[in-house]
Amino acid sequence: MRQGVHRAAAVLAVALAVALTGTGCGPVLEELDPGPPSAEVLALAEEMAPTDAGREAFLESRPQLVAQEAVDRACLGARGEGWWGCYTNYFDTPRILLYDLPDDRLHGYLVGSATWALLGAAYDSLGDLARAEVDGLVQAEVDALPPDHPVREDVDRATDGDLRSVGWQGFAVLGSSIPTALAPALEARYAEFLTDRVATVGIEQANVDALDALSADLAARWDAQAATEQANAEARSALEADASSLELTRTSYNASVEEYNASSPDQRSRSTARWTLWDGTVVESQPMGDALTAVREHLEWAAADQRARREALDAADVAAAASREELDAVAADLDELWALLGPSQDED
């Protein structure tokens, strides 16, 4: 199953603040006038628990929540464009556009995206000396990560080789992805914009964990479903084998009864029989009539037992089919959730 979501250029559409000249260089974004922040945007801002400076950086970037199709249009051409939106700062005019996930069960991912965008805007609000300090602190943290750490990979993908975006992308990606405390000096910088960065990152992490738990639970339920269906199949196979053996024994019994009835009274009185039945039942040697009576009683019992087993198995198969249908629905719903998170969210 999928193991979570990391903030990256493949996930978050990003754009560097560049100086556009009269020659028309640089990407062109579709202009959207969001007007005043919506109630949803204001609530989202407070959910990140920003400081006054963080709130100002976020809201002055005119954040807007839009459908994914609008993200595709409005962020067209932005460096590292992706699924979740973009933060741009052309002509010193910051803009934040975020994909408004249409399922509340994924709200934590929106909070994570908004945190990334807030920190990008926050970085742009710093002076040159502060940015230089932050760049060194961020680089030290990234260098300390294992080579295969997903956040290191996220920073690399987010900057996509563009040295001009290393600073703010590193600050934004690192600060919105690591759910544990960083170096005190760097945390002090984040604290200028977020009152509790670790807790804010934890909102998305809880959503990641919840989806991972749903995936793990579904996998366990599929395993149990497979075990149940296998047990039912084995039980039915055993039942059909017993039913076939019962029918053969019944045929043999009927032939013996016919032979017994056709014999003379003297022959009947002198004849004995011993039967070993298909299920291991042994009818010890005794007068033929008594032995046949014992066999008949066992055949009648076995037939009733097999009818009960068949009814129970039929009910078990119906229950298993209903369970499979329920699991199919749960799996389809979970697949839809993952699909909302974008094409980069592949199952392991």
C-alpha positions as MATLAB code, in Angstrom:
seq = 'MRQGVHRAAAVLAVALAVALTGTGCGPVLEELDPGPPSAEVLALAEEMAPTDAGREAFLESRPQLVAQEAVDRACLGARGEGWWGCYTNYFDTPRILLYDLPDDRLHGYLVGSATWALLGAAYDSLGDLARAEVDGLVQAEVDALPPDHPVREDVDRATDGDLRSVGWQGFAVLGSSIPTALAPALEARYAEFLTDRVATVGIEQANVDALDALSADLAARWDAQAATEQANAEARSALEADASSLELTRTSYNASVEEYNASSPDQRSRSTARWTLWDGTVVESQPMGDALTAVREHLEWAAADQRARREALDAADVAAAASREELDAVAADLDELWALLGPSQDED';
ca = [
       0.000    0.000    0.000;
       0.991    3.536   -0.285;
       3.131    4.759    2.579;
       2.234    8.462    2.799;
       2.749   11.770    1.073;
       5.838   13.982    1.008;
       5.863   17.591    0.008;
       7.776   17.879   -3.253;
       7.748   19.466   -6.655;
       6.020   16.358   -7.921;
       3.299   17.058   -5.389;
       3.336   20.792   -4.896;
       3.428   23.158   -7.814;
       6.077   25.726   -7.104;
       7.392   28.837   -8.763;
      10.392   30.962   -7.953;
      10.110   34.685   -7.607;
      11.800   35.866  -10.740;
      12.386   39.247  -12.290;
      10.332   39.323  -15.470;
      11.618   41.745  -18.059;
      10.064   43.362  -21.043;
      11.341   40.513  -23.195;
       8.656   38.288  -21.683;
      10.892   35.651  -20.098;
       9.549   33.325  -17.443;
       6.299   31.376  -17.018;
       2.944   33.019  -17.461;
       0.220   32.326  -14.953;
      -3.468   32.728  -15.451;
      -4.511   35.632  -13.245;
      -7.242   34.978  -10.725;
      -8.601   37.718   -8.522;
      -9.505   35.952   -5.277;
     -10.862   39.052   -3.614;
     -10.897   39.009    0.198;
      -9.990   35.697    1.827;
     -12.908   33.313    2.146;
     -14.133   31.963    5.460;
     -12.538   28.644    4.553;
      -9.164   30.307    3.918;
      -9.362   32.211    7.207;
     -10.199   28.985    9.060;
      -7.321   27.227    7.320;
      -4.944   30.000    8.353;
      -5.929   29.632   12.001;
      -5.645   25.854   11.831;
      -1.917   26.258   11.179;
      -1.636   28.232   14.445;
       0.420   31.036   12.877;
       1.977   33.958   14.621;
       0.876   37.418   13.551;
       3.785   37.474   11.093;
       2.873   34.052    9.734;
      -0.762   34.991    9.327;
       0.224   38.177    7.546;
       2.608   36.358    5.180;
      -0.082   33.818    4.331;
      -3.035   36.154    3.885;
      -1.059   38.822    2.019;
      -0.280   36.146   -0.571;
      -4.004   36.144   -1.424;
      -4.512   32.418   -0.819;
      -7.331   30.784   -2.721;
      -8.806   27.290   -2.542;
      -9.802   25.971   -5.945;
     -10.620   22.751   -7.759;
      -7.766   20.696   -9.148;
      -8.669   21.713  -12.714;
      -8.232   25.355  -11.731;
      -4.814   24.543  -10.284;
      -3.829   23.064  -13.641;
      -4.887   26.227  -15.440;
      -3.714   28.870  -13.014;
      -0.323   27.278  -12.293;
       0.401   26.498  -15.910;
       4.093   26.978  -16.581;
       5.075   27.453  -12.952;
       8.425   25.805  -12.187;
       7.814   22.381  -10.652;
       4.091   22.589  -11.253;
       2.182   19.674   -9.766;
      -0.981   18.565   -8.109;
      -1.459   20.666   -5.007;
      -1.142   24.242   -6.209;
       1.548   26.850   -6.391;
       3.175   29.708   -4.539;
       4.490   32.466   -6.783;
       5.975   35.873   -6.243;
       6.175   37.690   -9.541;
       6.769   41.446   -9.471;
       6.857   41.185   -5.648;
       3.213   40.095   -5.764;
       2.937   36.824   -3.830;
       0.145   34.417   -4.685;
      -0.944   31.142   -3.121;
      -3.261   28.796   -4.942;
      -4.179   25.530   -3.240;
      -6.078   22.466   -4.365;
      -9.242   22.296   -2.272;
      -9.518   18.572   -1.638;
     -13.161   17.534   -2.071;
     -13.113   14.988    0.770;
     -12.882   16.086    4.386;
     -11.013   12.882    5.252;
      -8.004   14.389    3.445;
      -8.156   17.785    5.118;
      -4.806   17.242    6.847;
      -3.088   17.202    3.472;
      -4.554   20.625    2.710;
      -3.203   21.914    6.014;
       0.206   20.533    5.056;
       0.077   22.226    1.659;
      -0.976   25.500    3.222;
       1.887   25.229    5.729;
       4.333   24.753    2.872;
       2.934   27.831    1.103;
       2.935   29.934    4.289;
       6.594   29.125    4.886;
       7.440   29.969    1.289;
       5.799   33.357    1.726;
       7.469   33.742    5.127;
      10.903   33.148    3.603;
      10.258   35.834    1.006;
       9.436   38.265    3.813;
      12.894   37.863    5.365;
      15.739   40.245    4.682;
      18.850   39.190    2.785;
      20.929   38.551    5.901;
      18.164   36.497    7.528;
      17.726   34.465    4.352;
      21.437   33.741    4.210;
      21.334   32.546    7.826;
      18.259   30.408    7.152;
      19.834   28.917    4.028;
      22.806   27.702    6.048;
      20.623   26.273    8.807;
      18.381   24.479    6.341;
      21.296   23.071    4.398;
      22.846   21.741    7.609;
      19.585   19.961    8.484;
      19.223   18.502    5.002;
      22.853   17.354    4.979;
      22.274   15.569    8.282;
      19.456   13.489    6.822;
      20.226    9.977    5.525;
      20.891    9.920    1.768;
      17.600    8.114    1.096;
      15.483   10.196    3.471;
      12.248   11.193    1.682;
      12.491   14.828    2.779;
      15.980   15.118    1.286;
      14.521   13.751   -1.949;
      11.595   16.183   -1.644;
      13.908   19.178   -1.365;
      15.918   18.006   -4.370;
      12.774   17.512   -6.444;
      11.273   20.799   -5.295;
      14.281   22.800   -6.409;
      14.734   20.671   -9.540;
      18.297   21.869   -9.958;
      17.328   25.558   -9.789;
      19.753   27.122   -7.336;
      17.589   30.233   -7.104;
      14.790   28.279   -5.414;
      16.938   26.264   -3.008;
      16.518   28.723   -0.148;
      12.780   29.146    0.082;
      11.970   25.625   -1.074;
      14.326   24.132    1.474;
      12.839   26.292    4.220;
       9.254   25.491    3.171;
       9.668   21.776    2.450;
      11.739   21.042    5.552;
       9.497   23.062    7.839;
       6.276   21.517    6.551;
       7.536   17.917    6.447;
       9.604   17.084    9.550;
       7.259   16.245   12.470;
      10.040   16.460   15.066;
      12.086   19.328   16.461;
      14.922   20.675   14.317;
      18.018   22.606   15.372;
      17.082   25.306   17.912;
      18.314   28.166   15.719;
      16.215   26.972   12.795;
      13.187   26.306   14.998;
      13.538   29.866   16.262;
      13.155   31.095   12.680;
      10.100   28.914   12.135;
       8.688   30.168   15.435;
       8.558   33.641   13.932;
       5.727   32.355   11.738;
       4.236   29.278   13.435;
       3.471   29.062   17.136;
       4.019   25.276   17.161;
       5.528   24.017   13.945;
       5.762   20.383   15.091;
       2.083   20.310   16.023;
       1.110   21.916   12.729;
       3.112   19.364   10.743;
       1.495   16.704   12.896;
      -1.920   17.559   11.432;
      -0.914   16.255    8.029;
       1.107   13.428    9.542;
      -1.998   12.258   11.398;
      -3.842   12.205    8.084;
      -1.003   10.222    6.480;
      -1.045    7.773    9.387;
      -4.822    7.449    9.196;
      -4.728    6.571    5.506;
      -1.880    4.139    6.080;
      -3.933    2.539    8.866;
      -6.933    2.251    6.546;
      -4.742    0.609    3.930;
      -3.232   -1.791    6.470;
      -6.663   -2.634    7.883;
      -7.999   -3.310    4.405;
      -5.034   -5.559    3.634;
      -5.629   -7.502    6.850;
      -9.321   -7.847    6.022;
      -8.451   -9.126    2.541;
      -6.119  -11.684    4.112;
      -8.917  -12.801    6.429;
     -11.322  -12.895    3.487;
      -8.942  -15.110    1.526;
      -8.510  -17.426    4.523;
     -12.294  -17.676    4.965;
     -12.899  -18.399    1.295;
     -10.116  -20.999    1.290;
     -11.568  -22.680    4.377;
     -15.032  -22.688    2.797;
     -13.642  -24.174   -0.402;
     -11.799  -26.898    1.491;
     -14.876  -27.685    3.571;
     -17.019  -27.937    0.456;
     -14.473  -30.160   -1.244;
     -14.510  -32.464    1.801;
     -18.309  -32.428    1.806;
     -18.509  -33.365   -1.857;
     -16.019  -36.213   -1.272;
     -18.107  -37.436    1.658;
     -21.286  -37.137   -0.409;
     -19.728  -39.218   -3.175;
     -18.603  -41.831   -0.653;
     -22.050  -41.848    0.911;
     -23.645  -42.482   -2.446;
     -21.252  -45.362   -3.215;
     -21.882  -46.876    0.210;
     -25.633  -46.514   -0.247;
     -25.386  -48.336   -3.573;
     -23.380  -51.109   -1.930;
     -25.814  -51.277    0.963;
     -28.811  -51.535   -1.359;
     -27.136  -54.356   -3.273;
     -26.413  -56.201   -0.011;
     -29.995  -55.733    1.161;
     -31.268  -57.076   -2.153;
     -28.985  -60.101   -1.860;
     -29.952  -60.626    1.783;
     -33.665  -60.475    1.027;
     -33.245  -62.948   -1.836;
     -31.501  -65.523    0.384;
     -33.273  -68.291    2.268;
     -34.111  -67.989    5.949;
     -31.383  -70.525    6.730;
     -28.808  -68.567    4.787;
     -29.870  -65.371    6.543;
     -29.514  -66.963    9.966;
     -26.014  -68.198    9.200;
     -24.648  -65.143    7.385;
     -22.561  -62.478    9.109;
     -21.014  -59.207    7.938;
     -18.454  -56.619    8.973;
     -18.434  -53.135    7.357;
     -15.771  -50.415    7.349;
     -17.426  -47.226    6.116;
     -15.836  -44.266    4.250;
     -15.624  -42.067    7.352;
     -13.799  -44.702    9.398;
     -16.885  -46.045   11.135;
     -16.601  -49.790   11.703;
     -19.660  -52.075   11.991;
     -18.204  -55.080   13.765;
     -18.892  -58.599   12.586;
     -22.419  -59.653   13.484;
     -25.432  -61.327   11.915;
     -26.033  -59.940    8.450;
     -29.425  -58.466    9.276;
     -28.109  -56.645   12.323;
     -25.078  -55.391   10.399;
     -27.238  -54.069    7.583;
     -29.489  -52.324   10.086;
     -26.478  -50.631   11.685;
     -25.178  -49.562    8.275;
     -28.560  -48.141    7.317;
     -28.744  -46.111   10.532;
     -25.306  -44.691    9.876;
     -26.210  -43.841    6.285;
     -29.329  -42.003    7.472;
     -27.304  -40.125   10.070;
     -24.601  -39.268    7.539;
     -27.155  -37.991    5.020;
     -28.701  -35.702    7.648;
     -25.245  -34.531    8.731;
     -24.252  -33.733    5.161;
     -27.471  -31.797    4.590;
     -26.699  -29.688    7.660;
     -23.097  -29.168    6.528;
     -24.268  -28.143    3.072;
     -26.754  -25.637    4.490;
     -24.056  -24.181    6.753;
     -21.601  -23.942    3.861;
     -24.190  -22.322    1.620;
     -24.791  -19.729    4.333;
     -21.026  -19.277    4.782;
     -20.553  -18.729    1.048;
     -23.341  -16.149    1.028;
     -21.712  -14.357    3.964;
     -18.307  -14.512    2.276;
     -19.757  -13.075   -0.936;
     -21.348  -10.231    1.030;
     -18.063   -9.628    2.840;
     -16.168   -9.545   -0.460;
     -18.675   -7.059   -1.872;
     -18.207   -4.863    1.200;
     -14.424   -5.059    0.877;
     -14.647   -4.200   -2.809;
     -16.610   -1.081   -1.861;
     -14.092   -0.142    0.850;
     -11.210   -0.696   -1.586;
     -12.896    1.416   -4.257;
     -13.467    4.209   -1.745;
      -9.851    4.077   -0.595;
      -8.646    4.094   -4.197;
     -10.713    7.220   -4.789;
      -9.079    8.862   -1.778;
      -5.619    8.014   -3.062;
      -6.571    9.247   -6.527;
      -7.499   12.617   -5.030;
      -3.957   12.867   -3.734;
      -2.589   12.854   -7.258;
      -0.903   10.563   -9.760;
       2.306   10.418   -7.721;
       0.553    8.514   -4.922;
       1.187    4.962   -6.107;
       0.626    1.843   -4.098;
       3.717   -0.062   -3.047;
];
